[in-house]
Amino acid sequence: MRLAVMESDGQSGQGLVDLLIARGYSAKRMSGAADLLVAHRGYDAVVLDLTQPDMDGLQVLRRIREASAVPVVAVGTRTDERYVVRILRGGADDYLVKPVRVGELIARLEKVVGRAVATVRPIGGVVVAGDVRIDLKARRVEVAGAHVPLTRKEFELITTLVERPGVTVSRQQLMDRVWGEAFFSVSKSLDVHMTSLRSKLNRPGLIVTIRGHGYRWVGEPG
């Protein structure tokens, strides 16, 4: 998961980025609101500190929402209900009170990104990548014009990936979406089903493994 972190305190912000990287995530600290507003589209989620020196945090949030549906977890020091409701209505997917506990933050991020993966649908319900055609409504996959039969779980895996092209979907998100519960045995089953899916598509480079994290639908066969 690629994370943009906007934290008003430089030392705390870099510390949070370092902790996220240590947990296996790709995280980058944004130096200011202007940088975030330009770069946020290149990330899977945003961690937004609402206390910013150069622009009001709620204004930053609203400007992000005007341009993108990227998941945003807002953080701040206030706990009063009216303020929290205002932030959530302003476009935040979740809100955490500082100081942020990294384990809880990761759980919230996984949740909001997983929700985005589950709700985004390609226009028309058809995804085309080279000679691969995926009809999500008909639940049909064709490669070079020939029908490729997939099992139910294989089709759910490819659906979850193509709904968010270019976005890394974590193993946890895939297991939660396809199996419902991410037990150890399910983790092994994910590997088996992914290997079978790739073999049936026979298009190297379409589904990329992000080592230690998950998979990404690239959209262009190798």
RODOLO-640421 format. One record per residue: x, z, y of N, C-alpha, C, O in turn; residue in one letter. Coordinates in pm, whole numbers, plus 50000, padded with zeros to 5 digits. Each point is the difference from the previous one (the first is absolute). Layout:
! RODOLO-640421
XZYXZYXZYXZYA...
END
This chain:
! RODOLO-640421
500845000049881499165000050119500885000050125500925008150012M498804982850080500764999050124499285008150108498844997350032R501865012650025499385009350093500654999350138501235000150012L497944999150091500485001250138499705014150046498855004549993A502165002650053499845014050041500245001250149501094997050049V497905007550023500135002150144499855014950028498895005349998M502225001350028500065014550022500645002550135501044994350031E498325014250049500475002150138501375006750004500794997250090S499505011549816501295006849995500964991949914499764997949881D501334997650180500944991349929500585006249876500074993449896G500345019250111500625006649886498985001949887500294997449884Q498525007450152498965002149899499574986749939499774999049879S500134990850206499594986949951500984994349901499604994949895G501695005850136501004994849908500065008349873500234994849891Q499555018450123499985008549882498874996249906500184999949878G498644997050180498864995949919500294986649933499684998149882L500924992650191500374987049943500965001949883499834993749895V501165014950122500985002449893499335005849875500354996349888D498685012750131499295005949886499164989449928499944999949877L499424991350199499204989549939500884990249921499644995649891L501505001150166500944991049932500505006649871500154993349897I500125019750109500475007349882498945000049889500335001249882A498404997650157498914999349902499754985849950499094997849920R501724992650125499894986549949499214990450087499704988949957G499965015250164499244991350090500934993150099501105004750028Y498444984050024500714992950106499395004550132498874996450032S501875011350045499475005750124500944997250117501225000049986A498184997750130500784997550121499375007250117498784999650018K502055006950062499495006950117499894990250117500954992850030R497905007150034499774991850119500475007850122499725011950013M500974981550076500575006950116499005002150112500265008050090S498624985149908499015001650105498724992549968499954992449904G499025009950178498714993849976500084984850002499364993249920A501435001550172500114985450011500554993949872499514989749954A501525016749989500584995049875498975000349887499894990449923D499355020450068499015001449895498914989550013499584994049900L499955003650221498914990550021500424985849966499174991849961L502115005350052500514986849964500234998849850499724989649940V500795021249998500514999149862499055004949892500294998049882A498595008350153499205006949898499434990749893499725004549888H500114982850144499444990749901500924998049880499554995749893R501725007550122500954998249891500095011949906500895000649916G498185009050098500065012149920498705002249923498954995050039Y501155012649852498835003049919499185011450059498805000949975D501845007750104499295011350063500835005350117501214997650009A498115009550080500645005750118499775015150004498895004749978V502185002750049499905014350028500155001550151501064997250056V497885007150010499965000050147499905014050056498975006649985L502104998050080499975012550075499244997450130500374991250078D498565016449945499134997450115500605004950131499474996850107L501615010749887500685004750122501154990650030501075001149939T498714989750155501014989950032500325000350150499105001550083Q502204997249952500395000750142499624987750080499805000950121P500114987449814499814987750076498574994649998499664991150078D499475014449831498624995349994499185010449925500475005849902M498304996450141499125009349933499804995749854499764988249973D500335021449934499914996849859498684993449962499994990849918G498915013750139498714994049971499944985750049499394991449937L501255006050176500064986250052500804991049907499634988549976Q501485016849972500794992449903499164996749878500004988749951V499285021349999499154998249883498954989250024499784991449915L499585009150200498964990250031500574985950011499364990349959R501845008650098500614986750013500414994349865499934988049977R500515020949933500294995549863498734994649935500014989549937I498895018050080498744996149939499434987050057499274992849932R501065004250190499554987450059500664988049933499454989049999E501735013349945500774988949944500125000149849500334989749942A499425021749992500325001049859499185010849931499515009350063S500354989149804499335010149917501015008249922499635006849904A501664992850134501035007549929499615014749994499605005750101V500515000749782499665014349989500885008550091501214998050009P498165011750060500715008950092499695014549966498835004049996V502215003849979499865014549987500545006050129501204999250028V497915006850050500395006150127500425014549977499445006949914A501544997650164500425014049993500005005950141500284992950097V499405019849914499965006550131499985015149984500045005249888G499905001850224500045014649998498635006450015499845011849972T499174980550071498675005650026499155000449874500094991249914R499085019250077499175001849881498515000750032499185000949909T500454998750221498585001350034499224987949950500474988750006D498355013949946499204989849932499714988050090500084988649954E499585013750170499654989050090501154990250015499804987950001R501425017550010501174991350016500264992049873500254988050006Y499685018749879500264993249873498984988949978500374989049958V498365013750070498964989849986500294988350093499804988449962V500655014550158500334989350096501104991049947499944987850015R501075018249922501114992249943499524991449884500374988349990I498825017349923499514992449886499084988750045500064989049945L499115013750154499144989350053500784989750079499574988650017R501605015650031500854990750074500754990349911500644990750048G499275011549820500614990349908500975005649899500484992549914G499835020450093500915005849900499315000949865498815003049992A501954994449902499465001249865500065014449950499245003949911D501665004050148500135014049962500745007350112500604993750087D499355019649909500655008050103500645012249935499385006749917Y501884996150120500745011649952500505008250118500354994650105L499675018549876500495009150104501495002549978500445002449888V500344997150221501435002749992500235015049986499195007950048K501914996349885501014991549938499494993649871499285006349922P501104981350058499514992349886500785003449874501235000650002V498075001749890500635002049869500094986449932498994993249982R502215002949981500224986349955499204996649874499534988749986V500315020949924499214997349879498564996950033499424990849942G500005016850149498614997650040499884986850074499054992549981E501935004650105499984987350074500014988149904499244990550017L501635010049882500094989149903498674998449926499554988849978I499835022349984498724999349929498944993650089499214991849952A500765011850176499024994150093500294985050019499074991950004R502205004550009500364985950017499604991849878499444989250015L500855016049866499624992949877498494997949996499524989649956E499755020350091498534999249997499484989450095499174991749962K501315008450162499454990550097500454985749971499244990650022V501995007749928500454986649963499244995149877499644988349992V500135020749913499234996349882498594995950036499454990849941G499955016150157498664996550045499994986350065499064992349983R501995004750092500104986850063500154989149896499404989350011A501405013549884500174990449892498684997349931499714988749960V499475021950027498754998649927498924992750080499044995149940A501095004150192498924994550081500304986350059499064992950037T502205003149973500324987150059499774988949899500505000849887V498754989050151499714988949911500394986950067499734998050118R500914993149807500324986950057498744992550039498975001249933P501094991250175498874992250047499574990149892500824992649946I497885007350022499494990949900500205004649857499454994049908G501315016550072500205005349866500934991749913500065002349879G500664988250180500914991549924501405001050059500194998750121V500795003649793501415000850041500754988549935499894997849879V500884994950201500784988849949501465002250035500345002450116V500544996749784501435001150021500684989249918500155001349878A500264987950188500544988649926498934994049911498944996250049G501345003049822499004994649907499235011149927499344997549899D500765014750154499255011149944498745002350086500105001450122V498754998949814498735002050070499275011849937499765000249880R499885009650204499325012049953498655001050069499925001750121I499024997349800498635001250051499535014249969499675003249886D500315005250218499685014149980498545002149962499695009249924L499424982550127498585001549968499714995649857499275006749927K501294982150034499784994849864500905006749897499834998149879A501145009750169500985006749914500704989749910500075001449878R500454988350188500634989049928501344996750064500124999350123R500894998749793501344996450046500384986649939499824997849880V500704993350204500474987049952501454997950045500375003750112E500424990549801501384996350032500154985249968499804995749887V500564996550214500134985449984498734993949944500044990649920A498815014850124498714994749959499485004949867498864997149964G501955010349961499595005049869499565014650011500655008050067A498264995449867499505013749999500965009349926500454996949890H499855014450172500875010149938499165012449973499655007250093V500024995449781499175011749969500775013150018501095001749946P498325007450132500605013250023499085010749944498784998349995L501815012749962499195011549962499425006350126500414996750112T498635012249869499365006350117501035007450085499974998950123R500925008549814500985007750076501034990950068500455002950111K499934986249822500924990550063499374994050125500674998350102E498044998449888499354994250118499875010350112500154996550117F499585016049849499925010450104501355002450065500085002850120E501004996049802501345001450057500284988950101500445002750112L499304984849848500314988950091499085000450122500414996350110I498345008149871499095001350113500525010050102499994997450120T500475014149831500515010450089501204995050080500155003650117T500694988349821501194994950069499644989250102500505000250113L498644990249849499744988850089499135004050119499954992950100V499365018449889499205004750114500885004350118499535000550113E501745002549859500935004150106501294991949988501045005749966R498924981450061501204991649985501145004950089499815002950118P501384997949823501175004250075500155015150013500995004850055G498025002849896500025014650010500365005949864499454996049898V501485013650102500365006549875498915009749958499635009050075T499854989049805498995008949943500705009149901500634995249905V499285017850115500755009349916499425000649858498844996549977S501985007949930499565001949863498825009749996499044998049925R501035012550155498915009950005498704993450042498955002649941Q501104988950161498794993350048499444990649894498784999549981Q502094993349950499554990949895499365007749885498954996049948L501675015050012499455007849889498675006450038499075000449920M500855004650203498745006050045498894989650006498865002949964D501484985150082499004989550016499544994349866498814997749980R502125000049928499674993149875499615009649888499084997249924V501625014350066499755009449891499245012450045499355006649918W500714996450209499285011750049500825012750003499855008150092G501024993949810500855011849995501404995949962500204992449904E500795012650172501394995549982500795009549910500915006850047A498754993749826500785008049907501254992449957500124988050027F500805018849906501254993849957499734988249908500634989550011F498435012349897499704989249905499464987850072500264988749959S498995013550150499474988950078501134992650070499954987850013V501065019550032501144993850065500664989849908500394989250044S499755014349828500574990649903499074988049982500464988749986K498235013850013499034989349983500064990350118499844988049982S500395017250137500144991550118501154990149980499854988250030L501285016649920501154991349977499674988949900500374988450020D498935015349873499654990349897499064989350057500204988149977V498785016350097499034990650056500634991150107499674988250010H501245017450068500654992050104500904989449936500064988650047M500645015049849500844990449928499164988749943500374988350009T498495015149933499114989949943499434991050109499924987949982S499685018050131499444992150110501024990050052499674988350021L501555016150000501054991150049500284988849900500224988550038R499765014949834500254990049897498914989350000500294988149986S498485016050030498884990550001500044991050123499714988049991K500645017750125500094991850121501184990449992499924988550043L501185016549901501234991949983500464994050132500414988450007N499525019750098500464995750132500895010950059499525008450077R501784991649887500915010350050500005000650152500014989650067P499995022349986500065001750144498675002650066499975004350115G498924993249815498685002750059499765015050013499535004850104L500795002649791499865014550000501395006049997500734998449902I499645008550204501355005550014499975015049970499125007250048V501844997449875500145014349972500785006750112501104995750034T498345014750022500715008450097500485012149922499245009449975I502024990449988500545009749905499745014450045500275003850114R499215004049793499735014050027498725002550075499675011550029G499584977850005498805002350078498794992449948499015006249961H501044980550036498824992749957500224985149996501074995349961G497914997150081500034985549990499434993850127499225006250073Y501174981349951499524992850119499664985749962500784993449932R498055001850115499614986049984500614992350116499645002050115W501284989149854500734992850104499184988350051500034997050120V499244996349790499164988950044500654986449992499344989950022G501955009849945500694987149981500795000649872500925008149989E498754983849913500735000449874501454996150016500344991650084P500535014549834501424997050008500364987649923501174996149997G
END
